[in-house]
Amino acid sequence: MIQRLTIDAFAATPETAAVLRQVQIDRQLGKSRLTVEAGGLPAAVAHYAGIATPQVVVVEEGDPAALAEQLEQLADVCEAGTRVVVIGSVNDIALYRSLIAGGVSEYLVRPVSAGQILDALSGLFADPQSAPKGRVIACWGARGGVGSSTLAQNLAWGLGRYLHEAVVYIDLDLAFGTSVLAFNIDAKQTVVDALAHPERLDEVLMERCMVDYDDHLQILASPGDCRIHASISLDSLDHMLDLAARMASVVVLDIPHVWADWTEHLLSVADEVVVTATPDFASLRDAKSLIDVLAPRRGSIAPPRLVLNKVDPSRKTQLTPKDFEETIKVTPSLAIPSEPQVFGEAANNGQMVGEAAKTHKVNQTLNQLVQSLAGKAPSSRKVTPKRSGGLLAWFGK
C-alpha cells in the first residue's frame, strides 16, 4: 500500500492516459488520491500557475525538443517538496542523468505500464525517513473543563474538510476521553489496544483500531473507562505517532490535563501546540506556567498558540485577551465566544459545530484557527506561485 500520496498526472497521449487510469484504481493507491488530466507537460505548467502543487506530479512530454524549457517553467510554478515523475519518448542515458541531476525524481520511457508507474511512485519514498509525514498538533487545556477536547475534535474535523486530506484524531485521555460520544461512533478497539503491544503495532493494526468518521477523518478513540489502568511509555507513543504521521497529513492529539513525562514530551515535540484557557485568573496562571516551561524546550519549533474559550464580554469579572497578552507575552490566536447552546446541541447530537450549526458565527471563528493551523492552502485554493532561479536550483530543494 502506497500511503496517502496526493498525485496529479498529465498525459499527452491517449495510451498513457489509459495506463494512468489503471493506476488510479489499483489497490496500492487505496489510501492515496490520483487525478488524471490531459494536455501533458504544458497543461501542468498552466494548471499550477495559480494553485498549490500536490506531493507528486506525473507529466508526459509531447515535444522532446521543448522538454528542458517546459520543465523550467514547471519548476517556476511548483512548491518546494513536490516530486516530479517525467514520462518521455527519448530512451537516452545522458538525458536520464541530466534530468535526475536537475532534480527530477524519475524518468520513464513510453510506452509505460501500470506496474512501472506504481514502482516509480513507491520508490519515491522507499526510505522511511523520506516518506511524507503529517504535522502533529497537540491540544492541551490550561485547566480541566476549559474545552480543549471539544476544540481538538472540531479542529480535526475542520482540517480534514479544509485540506481535503487525511486527518487522524487521537484521544489520549484513556480514563475520561469523550471522542466516542462526541463523534457518535462505535469503537471496537481503542488507543489502549494500539499501545498494548508496541512491538506488533504497524499500519494494518492502526487501521484496525481506528474508526472512519467521514472521507477525511479517522479517529483513534479513548475507551473512556476509569477502570482501565493503562500506562503509556514514551517508546510506544513515539512509534504510534510516527505511524499516524505517515498515514495522514495532520495528526491531532487530544492530551488530557495530566502532567507526566509523556504529556510533557508530546507538548515539547509537536509541530504545533494549542493551549486552551478560559478568561479567569486560574487559567491565566496555569497557561503562563506551561508556556514558560515549553518555550525553551521547543527551541526553533513554533511557539504554543493560546486560545481563549467561553469569552463573554457581558461578564465584567472575566479577564480580557489584553490581560493575557500583557501577563504571558503571547497574543491569543483566537477568542471563542461563550455559546453553550450551540456547543450543547452539537454534543447532544454527536456532531461537530460545523455540522450542527454551519452558518453560526462560532463556526466561522473556529474556521479561522483551522486555516491558520493547516500550514498550507488546499489544492483547490489559489496561491501565489513561488518563483526560483531555474530547474536545478528549485527541484534541488
C-alpha positions in Angstrom: 0.0 0.0 0.0 1.3 3.4 -1.0 0.2 5.6 1.9 -1.6 8.9 1.5 0.0 10.4 -1.5 -1.7 13.2 -3.5 -0.8 12.8 -7.1 -1.7 14.8 -10.2 -0.9 13.2 -13.6 -1.0 15.0 -17.0 -1.0 12.7 -20.0 -0.1 13.8 -23.5 -1.2 10.6 -25.3 -4.4 8.5 -25.1 -2.3 5.4 -24.4 -0.6 6.9 -21.4 -3.9 8.3 -20.1 -5.4 4.8 -20.3 -2.5 3.4 -18.3 -2.8 6.1 -15.7 -6.5 5.3 -15.2 -5.5 1.7 -14.5 -3.1 3.0 -11.9 -5.8 5.2 -10.5 -8.0 2.2 -9.5 -5.1 0.0 -8.3 -5.4 -1.2 -4.7 -1.9 0.0 -3.9 -3.3 3.6 -4.2 -6.3 2.8 -1.9 -5.1 5.4 0.6 -3.9 7.9 -2.0 -5.5 10.2 -4.5 -4.6 10.3 -8.2 -6.2 12.6 -10.7 -5.6 12.3 -14.4 -5.7 15.3 -16.7 -5.0 15.7 -20.5 -2.5 18.0 -22.1 0.8 16.7 -20.8 3.6 18.9 -19.5 2.3 22.2 -20.9 -1.1 21.6 -19.3 0.7 21.1 -15.9 2.5 24.4 -16.3 -0.7 26.2 -17.0 -2.6 24.4 -14.2 -0.2 25.3 -11.4 0.2 28.9 -12.4 -2.2 29.8 -9.6 -2.8 26.8 -7.3 -0.7 24.7 -5.0 1.0 21.6 -6.2 0.4 18.2 -4.7 3.1 15.9 -3.3 3.7 14.2 -6.7 3.3 15.4 -10.2 3.5 13.0 -13.1 3.9 14.7 -16.5 4.2 13.3 -20.1 6.2 15.3 -22.6 4.7 15.9 -26.0 7.7 17.6 -27.7 11.2 16.2 -26.8 12.8 19.4 -28.1 10.8 21.5 -25.6 11.3 19.3 -22.6 14.0 21.3 -20.8 12.3 24.6 -21.3 8.9 23.3 -20.1 10.4 21.7 -17.0 12.0 25.1 -16.2 8.5 26.6 -16.5 7.1 23.8 -14.3 9.8 24.4 -11.7 8.7 28.1 -11.5 5.1 27.3 -10.5 5.8 24.3 -8.2 6.0 24.4 -4.5 9.0 23.2 -2.5 8.9 19.4 -1.8 6.9 18.4 -4.8 8.3 15.2 -6.5 8.2 15.1 -10.3 8.0 12.0 -12.5 8.5 12.6 -16.2 7.3 10.2 -18.9 9.1 10.8 -22.2 9.8 9.4 -25.6 13.6 9.6 -25.7 15.5 6.5 -24.4 18.8 8.1 -23.7 21.0 7.6 -20.6 22.5 11.1 -20.9 19.1 12.6 -20.8 18.1 10.5 -17.9 21.2 11.5 -15.9 20.7 15.2 -16.7 17.1 15.1 -15.5 17.9 13.3 -12.3 20.8 15.7 -11.7 18.5 18.5 -12.3 16.1 17.4 -9.6 13.5 15.3 -11.4 12.6 12.3 -9.2 12.2 9.7 -12.0 12.2 9.4 -15.8 10.2 6.7 -17.6 10.3 5.9 -21.3 7.0 5.3 -23.0 5.2 3.1 -23.6 4.8 2.6 -19.9 2.9 0.1 -17.9 0.8 0.5 -14.8 3.4 -1.6 -12.9 6.2 0.8 -13.9 4.3 3.8 -12.7 3.4 2.2 -9.4 7.0 1.1 -8.9 8.2 4.6 -9.6 5.7 6.1 -7.1 6.6 3.5 -4.5 10.3 4.2 -5.0 9.9 7.9 -4.3 9.5 7.3 -0.6 11.2 3.9 -0.3 13.3 5.2 2.5 11.1 5.5 5.7 13.0 8.7 6.5 12.0 10.3 3.2 8.3 9.3 3.4 6.0 12.3 3.7 4.9 12.8 7.3 1.9 14.8 8.6 2.1 17.6 11.0 1.3 16.9 14.7 -0.9 19.3 16.5 -1.2 18.8 20.3 -4.2 20.3 22.1 -3.9 20.9 25.8 -6.2 22.6 28.4 -4.6 25.1 30.8 -7.1 23.6 33.3 -9.7 20.8 33.3 -13.0 21.8 31.8 -11.8 24.7 29.6 -13.0 22.9 26.4 -9.7 21.7 25.0 -11.1 18.3 23.9 -14.1 20.0 22.1 -11.7 22.3 20.4 -9.4 19.4 19.3 -12.3 17.4 17.9 -13.6 20.4 15.9 -10.1 21.2 14.7 -9.6 17.7 13.4 -12.9 17.6 11.6 -12.4 21.1 10.2 -8.8 20.4 9.0 -10.0 17.4 7.0 -12.7 19.4 5.4 -10.4 22.3 4.6 -7.5 20.4 3.3 -9.4 17.6 1.7 -6.7 15.3 3.0 -6.4 12.5 5.6 -6.5 13.6 9.3 -6.1 11.4 12.3 -7.5 12.4 15.7 -6.1 10.5 18.7 -7.8 10.8 22.1 -5.2 10.2 24.7 -7.4 10.7 27.7 -7.7 7.0 28.5 -9.9 7.2 31.5 -12.3 10.0 30.6 -12.0 10.7 26.9 -15.1 11.8 25.1 -14.3 11.0 21.5 -16.8 8.1 21.3 -19.6 10.4 22.5 -18.5 13.5 20.6 -18.4 11.7 17.2 -21.2 9.3 18.0 -19.1 6.3 16.9 -18.8 2.6 17.9 -15.1 1.9 18.5 -14.4 -1.8 18.7 -10.7 -1.1 19.5 -9.2 2.0 21.1 -5.9 3.7 21.7 -5.3 1.3 24.6 -5.3 -1.6 22.2 -2.9 0.2 19.8 -0.5 0.8 22.7 -0.9 -2.6 24.3 1.7 -4.4 22.1 4.0 -1.8 20.5 6.2 -4.5 19.0 3.2 -5.6 16.9 1.9 -2.1 16.0 2.0 -1.4 12.3 -0.2 0.4 9.8 -2.5 -2.6 9.5 -3.2 -2.7 13.2 -3.5 1.1 13.3 -6.2 0.9 10.6 -8.0 -1.8 12.6 -8.0 0.3 15.7 -9.3 3.5 14.0 -12.8 4.4 13.0 -13.6 6.3 9.8 -15.8 9.3 10.6 -16.0 10.6 7.1 -13.9 10.7 3.9 -11.1 12.6 5.6 -11.2 12.0 9.3 -10.1 8.8 11.2 -10.5 8.5 14.9 -8.3 6.6 17.4 -10.7 6.8 20.3 -10.3 6.5 24.0 -12.1 3.8 25.9 -13.3 6.5 28.4 -13.4 4.0 31.2 -11.8 4.9 34.5 -11.5 1.2 35.4 -8.7 0.8 32.8 -5.3 1.5 34.3 -3.1 1.6 31.2 0.3 3.2 31.3 1.8 5.0 28.4 5.5 4.5 27.6 7.4 7.1 25.5 8.7 4.5 23.1 5.3 3.0 22.2 3.8 6.5 22.0 6.5 7.7 19.6 6.1 4.6 17.5 2.3 5.1 17.3 2.7 8.8 16.4 5.3 8.0 13.7 2.8 5.6 12.1 -0.1 8.0 12.3 2.0 10.8 10.8 2.8 8.6 7.8 -0.9 7.8 7.3 -2.3 11.3 7.5 -1.5 14.9 6.5 -2.4 16.1 10.0 -2.4 14.3 13.4 -4.4 16.0 16.1 -3.6 14.9 19.7 -6.2 15.4 22.5 -3.9 15.4 25.5 -5.5 15.1 29.0 -4.8 17.6 31.7 -2.2 15.3 33.4 1.4 16.4 33.9 3.6 13.4 33.2 6.7 12.6 31.3 4.7 11.5 28.2 2.5 14.6 28.1 5.5 16.9 28.6 7.3 15.0 25.8 4.4 15.4 23.4 4.0 19.1 24.1 7.7 19.6 23.5 8.0 17.8 20.2 4.6 18.5 18.5 4.7 20.7 15.4 2.0 22.9 16.9 0.7 23.3 20.5 -2.7 24.8 21.1 -3.3 25.8 24.8 -6.9 26.4 25.6 -7.8 28.7 28.6 -10.9 30.4 29.9 -10.7 34.1 30.8 -10.1 33.7 34.6 -7.1 34.0 36.9 -6.6 30.3 37.4 -6.3 29.7 33.6 -4.0 32.7 33.3 -1.7 31.4 35.9 -1.6 27.8 34.5 -1.3 28.9 30.9 1.7 31.1 31.9 3.4 28.3 33.7 3.0 25.9 30.8 4.2 28.4 28.2 7.2 29.4 30.3 8.2 25.7 30.6 7.6 24.8 26.9 9.1 27.9 25.3 12.8 27.0 25.9 12.2 23.2 25.3 10.6 23.7 21.9 13.6 25.7 20.6 13.0 26.6 17.0 9.6 24.8 16.8 6.6 27.1 16.6 5.7 28.6 20.0 2.5 27.5 21.6 -0.7 29.2 20.5 -3.1 30.4 23.1 -6.9 30.2 22.6 -9.4 31.8 24.9 -12.7 29.9 25.2 -16.1 30.8 26.7 -15.5 34.5 26.3 -18.5 36.6 27.4 -17.9 40.4 27.2 -21.1 41.0 29.3 -19.4 39.3 32.3 -17.4 42.1 33.9 -15.5 39.7 36.1 -13.8 38.0 33.1 -10.3 38.8 32.1 -9.6 40.2 28.6 -7.3 39.0 25.8 -5.2 42.0 26.6 -4.7 40.8 30.2 -3.4 37.5 28.9 -1.1 39.2 26.4 0.4 41.6 29.0 1.0 38.8 31.5 2.1 35.8 29.3 3.6 37.9 26.5 1.6 35.8 24.0 -1.2 37.3 21.9 -4.2 35.0 21.9 -4.7 33.4 18.5 -8.4 33.2 18.9 -11.2 34.2 21.3 -14.2 31.8 21.1 -17.4 33.3 22.3 -19.5 31.6 25.0 -22.2 29.8 23.1 -23.3 26.9 25.4 -26.5 26.3 23.4 -24.6 25.8 20.1 -21.9 23.5 21.6 -24.5 21.7 23.8 -26.7 20.9 20.8 -23.8 19.6 18.8 -22.6 17.4 21.7 -26.1 16.0 22.2 -26.3 15.1 18.6 -22.8 13.6 18.4 -21.8 16.2 15.8 -19.2 18.9 15.3 -20.2 22.5 15.4 -19.7 22.8 11.7 -22.2 20.1 11.1 -24.8 21.2 13.7 -24.5 25.0 13.1 -22.8 25.5 9.8 -23.8 29.2 9.4 -23.3 30.2 13.1 -20.6 32.8 13.8 -18.8 30.5 16.3 -18.2 28.1 13.4 -16.7 30.9 11.4 -14.4 31.7 14.4 -13.3 28.1 14.6 -12.5 28.1 10.8 -10.1 30.9 11.4 -8.0 28.7 13.6 -8.3 25.7 11.2 -6.9 27.7 8.3 -4.1 29.1 10.5 -3.1 25.6 11.6 -3.5 24.0 8.2 0.0 25.0 7.3 -0.8 25.2 3.6 -3.6 26.1 1.3 -5.7 23.2 -0.1 -5.0 22.1 -3.6 -8.1 24.0 -5.0 -7.2 27.2 -3.3 -5.5 30.0 -5.2 -2.0 30.8 -4.0 0.9 33.0 -5.1 3.3 30.9 -7.2 6.8 30.5 -5.8 9.4 31.6 -8.3 13.0 30.5 -8.4 16.2 30.6 -10.4 15.7 27.5 -12.6 15.2 23.8 -12.7 18.3 22.7 -10.9 18.1 25.3 -8.2 14.4 24.7 -7.5 14.0 21.0 -7.7 17.2 20.7 -5.6 15.1 21.9 -2.7 
